[in-house]
Amino acid sequence: MGLTAAVLAVDAGNSKTDVAVIAPDGTVLSTARGGGFRPPAEGLAKAMATLTTPITEALQSAGTPKVTHLSACLANADLPVEEEQLTAALASRAWSDTVTVRNDTFAILRAGVEEPRGVAVVCGAGINCVGMRPDGRTARFPALGRFSGDWGGGWALAEEALWHAARAADGRGEPTALATTLPAHFGVPDMPALIEALHLNRIPLHRRHEATPVLFATAAEGDRTARGIIDQQATEIVTMATVALTRLDLLDEETPVLLGGSVLAADHPLLTEGIRTRLATTAPKAVPHVVTARPVLGAALLGLDDVAAPPEAHARVRAHYS
């Protein structure tokens, strides 16, 4: 390939960025980690500056100023126009001869399969789903929030738990143990006190996601309302996966369905089994399993796919991250 390094793999999520420089034979030459990649919140210039630090570090550690190909799986690359903008921004840095930008959900998918074929649902802070076939066909969703038809992820689950707890406490809703377990977690006596603390920012906004593990713990104790929220999440995950399988004509073939992101990687029995049960009805040939591999592995494998690296290169980089 003419260069010491074949692929610069980048997995950039909202909370962190992982980078790896990969040799043509699949050897991992260097790695680096940086901060979250958030163009919508911070602007493209600041987000690119966040990427520059770990990329520069990884290239310097590998002893090369550039690579053959940059494979970037990026959060917030949700629409074709965003992929085009991000591709142009990365190409302008001259880190590589060629650049491919994909949504970061594709990294979860590729990390969990031996060939680029299957469907992945990521349920972390938010929710997303993608599918791909070796012939290049893909299926995806905008995944921009409720207004684009999405429901779920850690933030949505936390908000739903708080909503039901508030209504249970003031009589508008059915009784639920969440009205007790949520205030207890945040160290306040009851839901009115928790609502006030959240409103006045005595409990900062970023801590609201802590309601999600409380939701799962409360559901595990048998609370009907908490279990209902988790059932709703399982239904949404299976709906997305089934639609993606249908679009790719994979519904009648044995096909992996990868489950990733912090909520799914935790492998909560109620959620995981709820997904398996529903998939058995809507897509009986789907083979679900939880992916815990680091997504940068998927970005690296996609990059090796892009440069037509041999199978042993894929095996070597996978072995590094196993």
C-alpha positions as CSV (number, residue, x, y, z in Angstrom):
1,M,0.0,0.0,0.0
2,G,3.0,2.3,0.0
3,L,2.6,3.5,3.6
4,T,3.5,2.0,6.9
5,A,0.0,2.5,8.2
6,A,-3.1,1.4,6.2
7,V,-6.0,2.7,8.4
8,L,-6.6,5.4,10.9
9,A,-9.7,4.2,12.8
10,V,-11.7,6.7,14.7
11,D,-14.7,6.0,16.9
12,A,-16.0,9.3,18.2
13,G,-19.0,9.3,20.5
14,N,-20.7,12.0,22.5
15,S,-18.6,11.2,25.6
16,K,-15.2,10.0,24.3
17,T,-13.1,9.4,21.2
18,D,-11.0,6.3,20.5
19,V,-8.3,6.3,17.8
20,A,-6.2,3.5,16.5
21,V,-3.5,3.3,13.7
22,I,-3.6,0.0,11.9
23,A,-0.8,-1.5,9.7
24,P,-1.7,-3.2,6.4
25,D,-1.4,-6.7,8.1
26,G,-3.8,-5.7,10.9
27,T,-1.2,-4.9,13.6
28,V,-2.3,-2.1,15.9
29,L,0.5,0.4,15.8
30,S,-0.8,2.9,18.3
31,T,-3.9,4.0,20.1
32,A,-5.1,7.2,21.8
33,R,-8.2,8.5,23.5
34,G,-9.8,12.0,23.6
35,G,-12.9,13.8,24.6
36,G,-16.4,13.7,23.2
37,F,-17.4,14.7,19.6
38,R,-20.4,17.0,19.7
39,P,-20.6,19.2,16.6
40,P,-24.3,20.2,17.2
41,A,-23.5,21.4,20.7
42,E,-20.0,22.9,20.3
43,G,-19.8,23.7,16.6
44,L,-17.7,21.9,14.0
45,A,-14.5,23.8,14.6
46,K,-14.4,22.9,18.3
47,A,-15.4,19.3,17.6
48,M,-12.7,18.9,15.1
49,A,-10.2,20.3,17.5
50,T,-11.3,17.6,20.0
51,L,-10.6,15.0,17.3
52,T,-7.2,16.5,16.4
53,T,-5.6,15.8,19.7
54,P,-5.9,12.0,19.9
55,I,-5.4,11.6,16.1
56,T,-2.2,13.6,16.3
57,E,-1.0,11.6,19.3
58,A,-1.8,8.3,17.6
59,L,-0.1,9.2,14.3
60,Q,3.0,10.4,16.2
61,S,3.2,7.3,18.3
62,A,2.9,5.2,15.1
63,G,5.7,7.2,13.5
64,T,3.8,8.3,10.5
65,P,2.3,11.6,9.4
66,K,-0.6,10.1,7.5
67,V,-2.2,6.8,6.5
68,T,-3.8,5.3,3.4
69,H,-7.4,5.5,4.6
70,L,-9.3,7.1,7.5
71,S,-12.3,5.2,8.7
72,A,-14.3,7.5,11.0
73,C,-17.4,6.3,12.9
74,L,-18.8,9.5,14.3
75,A,-21.7,10.4,16.6
76,N,-24.0,13.0,15.1
77,A,-23.3,11.8,11.6
78,D,-27.0,11.1,11.2
79,L,-27.8,12.5,7.8
80,P,-26.1,12.3,4.4
81,V,-25.4,16.0,4.4
82,E,-23.7,15.7,7.8
83,E,-21.6,12.8,6.6
84,E,-20.5,15.0,3.6
85,Q,-19.6,17.9,5.8
86,L,-17.6,15.7,8.2
87,T,-15.9,13.9,5.3
88,A,-14.8,17.3,3.9
89,A,-13.5,18.5,7.3
90,L,-11.5,15.3,7.9
91,A,-10.1,15.3,4.3
92,S,-8.9,18.9,4.8
93,R,-6.6,17.8,7.6
94,A,-4.5,15.6,5.2
95,W,-4.3,12.7,7.7
96,S,-5.0,10.2,5.0
97,D,-5.3,9.7,1.2
98,T,-9.0,8.8,1.5
99,V,-11.8,9.2,4.1
100,T,-15.0,7.4,4.8
101,V,-17.4,8.7,7.5
102,R,-20.2,6.6,8.9
103,N,-22.5,7.0,11.9
104,D,-21.0,5.5,15.0
105,T,-23.7,2.8,15.2
106,F,-21.9,1.1,12.3
107,A,-18.9,0.6,14.5
108,I,-21.0,-1.4,17.0
109,L,-22.4,-3.5,14.1
110,R,-19.0,-4.3,12.5
111,A,-17.4,-5.0,15.8
112,G,-19.9,-7.8,16.4
113,V,-19.9,-9.6,13.1
114,E,-17.3,-11.5,11.1
115,E,-18.5,-10.0,7.8
116,P,-20.3,-6.7,7.1
117,R,-23.7,-8.2,7.4
118,G,-26.3,-7.7,10.1
119,V,-28.3,-5.2,12.1
120,A,-27.2,-3.2,15.2
121,V,-29.3,-1.4,17.7
122,V,-27.5,1.0,20.0
123,C,-29.2,2.1,23.2
124,G,-27.0,4.4,25.2
125,A,-27.8,8.0,25.9
126,G,-30.1,7.8,22.9
127,I,-31.2,5.1,20.5
128,N,-30.2,4.3,16.9
129,C,-30.3,1.4,14.5
130,V,-28.4,0.5,11.3
131,G,-28.1,-2.5,9.1
132,M,-25.7,-3.5,6.3
133,R,-25.0,-6.1,3.7
134,P,-21.6,-7.0,2.1
135,D,-22.9,-5.6,-1.2
136,G,-22.9,-2.1,0.3
137,R,-26.6,-1.8,1.0
138,T,-27.5,-0.2,4.3
139,A,-30.6,0.6,6.3
140,R,-30.7,3.4,8.9
141,F,-32.9,5.9,10.7
142,P,-32.5,9.6,11.2
143,A,-32.2,9.0,15.0
144,L,-32.5,12.7,15.8
145,G,-34.9,12.4,18.7
146,R,-38.6,12.2,19.3
147,F,-39.5,14.5,16.4
148,S,-37.8,12.0,14.0
149,G,-39.9,9.1,15.4
150,D,-37.4,7.8,18.0
151,W,-38.0,6.8,21.6
152,G,-35.7,5.4,24.1
153,G,-32.1,5.4,25.4
154,G,-30.9,6.4,28.8
155,W,-32.1,9.9,28.8
156,A,-35.6,9.0,27.6
157,L,-35.8,6.2,30.2
158,A,-34.8,8.5,33.0
159,E,-37.4,11.1,31.9
160,E,-40.1,8.4,31.7
161,A,-39.3,7.1,35.2
162,L,-39.4,10.6,36.6
163,W,-42.7,11.3,34.8
164,H,-44.4,8.2,36.2
165,A,-43.0,8.8,39.7
166,A,-44.2,12.4,39.8
167,R,-47.7,11.4,38.7
168,A,-47.9,8.6,41.2
169,A,-46.9,11.0,44.0
170,D,-49.6,13.6,43.2
171,G,-52.4,11.2,42.3
172,R,-52.5,11.7,38.5
173,G,-51.0,8.2,37.8
174,E,-50.9,4.7,39.1
175,P,-48.9,3.9,42.2
176,T,-45.3,2.9,41.6
177,A,-42.3,2.3,43.8
178,L,-40.4,4.7,41.6
179,A,-42.0,7.5,43.7
180,T,-39.9,6.2,46.6
181,T,-36.8,4.8,45.0
182,L,-36.0,7.8,42.9
183,P,-36.1,10.4,45.7
184,A,-34.1,8.0,47.9
185,H,-31.4,7.7,45.3
186,F,-31.0,11.4,45.0
187,G,-31.0,11.9,48.8
188,V,-34.3,13.8,49.2
189,P,-37.4,12.8,51.1
190,D,-40.1,12.6,48.4
191,M,-41.0,13.4,44.8
192,P,-42.0,17.0,45.5
193,A,-38.6,17.6,46.9
194,L,-36.9,15.9,44.0
195,I,-38.9,17.9,41.5
196,E,-37.9,21.1,43.3
197,A,-34.3,20.1,43.4
198,L,-34.2,19.3,39.7
199,H,-36.0,22.5,38.8
200,L,-33.8,24.7,40.8
201,N,-30.7,22.9,39.6
202,R,-29.7,21.8,43.1
203,I,-29.4,18.4,41.4
204,P,-27.6,19.3,38.1
205,L,-29.1,18.3,34.8
206,H,-26.3,15.9,34.0
207,R,-27.3,13.7,37.0
208,R,-30.8,12.9,35.6
209,H,-29.4,9.9,33.8
210,E,-28.9,8.3,37.2
211,A,-32.6,7.7,37.2
212,T,-32.1,4.9,34.6
213,P,-30.3,2.4,36.8
214,V,-32.8,3.1,39.5
215,L,-35.6,2.3,37.0
216,F,-34.0,-1.1,36.2
217,A,-33.4,-1.9,39.9
218,T,-37.0,-1.0,40.7
219,A,-38.3,-3.1,37.8
220,A,-36.2,-6.1,39.0
221,E,-38.1,-5.9,42.3
222,G,-41.3,-6.4,40.4
223,D,-42.8,-2.9,40.1
224,R,-45.4,-3.0,37.3
225,T,-44.8,0.6,36.1
226,A,-41.1,0.2,35.9
227,R,-41.4,-3.1,34.1
228,G,-43.8,-1.5,31.7
229,I,-41.2,1.2,30.7
230,I,-38.6,-1.5,30.1
231,D,-41.1,-3.5,28.0
232,Q,-41.7,-0.4,26.0
233,Q,-38.0,0.0,25.4
234,A,-37.7,-3.7,24.3
235,T,-40.6,-3.2,21.9
236,E,-39.0,-0.1,20.3
237,I,-35.6,-1.9,19.9
238,V,-37.2,-4.9,18.2
239,T,-39.4,-2.6,16.0
240,M,-36.3,-0.8,14.7
241,A,-34.3,-4.1,14.2
242,T,-37.2,-5.7,12.4
243,V,-37.7,-2.8,10.0
244,A,-34.0,-2.7,9.2
245,L,-34.0,-6.5,8.5
246,T,-37.0,-6.1,6.3
247,R,-35.4,-3.2,4.3
248,L,-32.3,-5.3,3.7
249,D,-34.3,-8.5,2.7
250,L,-32.7,-10.3,5.7
251,L,-35.9,-11.2,7.5
252,D,-35.9,-14.7,6.1
253,E,-32.2,-15.4,6.6
254,E,-30.3,-16.2,9.8
255,T,-28.9,-12.7,10.6
256,P,-27.1,-11.3,13.6
257,V,-28.8,-8.5,15.5
258,L,-26.2,-6.8,17.7
259,L,-27.2,-5.0,20.8
260,G,-24.8,-2.2,22.0
261,G,-24.6,1.0,23.9
262,S,-24.4,1.4,27.7
263,V,-28.1,0.4,28.4
264,L,-27.9,-2.7,26.3
265,A,-24.3,-3.6,27.2
266,A,-25.4,-3.8,30.8
267,D,-27.4,-6.8,29.8
268,H,-30.3,-6.2,32.2
269,P,-32.2,-9.5,32.2
270,L,-35.6,-7.9,31.8
271,L,-34.6,-5.9,28.8
272,T,-32.5,-8.5,27.1
273,E,-35.0,-11.3,27.5
274,G,-37.8,-8.9,26.4
275,I,-35.9,-8.3,23.2
276,R,-35.2,-12.0,22.6
277,T,-38.9,-12.9,23.1
278,R,-40.2,-10.2,20.8
279,L,-37.6,-10.9,18.1
280,A,-38.6,-14.6,18.2
281,T,-42.1,-13.4,17.1
282,T,-41.3,-10.7,14.6
283,A,-38.0,-11.9,13.2
284,P,-37.6,-15.6,14.2
285,K,-34.4,-16.1,12.2
286,A,-32.6,-13.1,13.8
287,V,-29.8,-14.0,16.2
288,P,-29.5,-11.4,18.9
289,H,-26.4,-11.0,21.1
290,V,-24.9,-8.2,23.2
291,V,-21.8,-6.5,21.9
292,T,-19.2,-5.4,24.6
293,A,-16.2,-5.0,22.2
294,R,-14.9,-1.5,22.0
295,P,-16.5,0.3,19.0
296,V,-13.1,1.4,17.7
297,L,-12.6,-2.2,16.7
298,G,-15.6,-1.8,14.3
299,A,-14.1,1.4,12.9
300,A,-10.9,-0.5,12.2
301,L,-12.6,-3.5,10.6
302,L,-14.6,-1.2,8.4
303,G,-11.4,0.6,7.4
304,L,-9.8,-2.7,6.5
305,D,-12.9,-3.6,4.5
306,D,-12.5,-0.2,2.6
307,V,-8.9,-1.0,1.6
308,A,-9.7,-4.6,0.8
309,A,-7.3,-5.9,3.4
310,P,-6.9,-9.8,3.6
311,P,-8.9,-11.8,6.1
312,E,-5.8,-12.4,8.3
313,A,-5.5,-8.6,8.8
314,H,-9.1,-8.5,10.1
315,A,-8.3,-11.5,12.4
316,R,-5.2,-9.8,13.8
317,V,-6.9,-6.5,14.7
318,R,-9.9,-8.4,16.2
319,A,-7.4,-10.5,18.3
320,H,-5.8,-7.3,19.6
321,Y,-9.1,-6.1,21.0
322,S,-10.5,-9.4,22.2
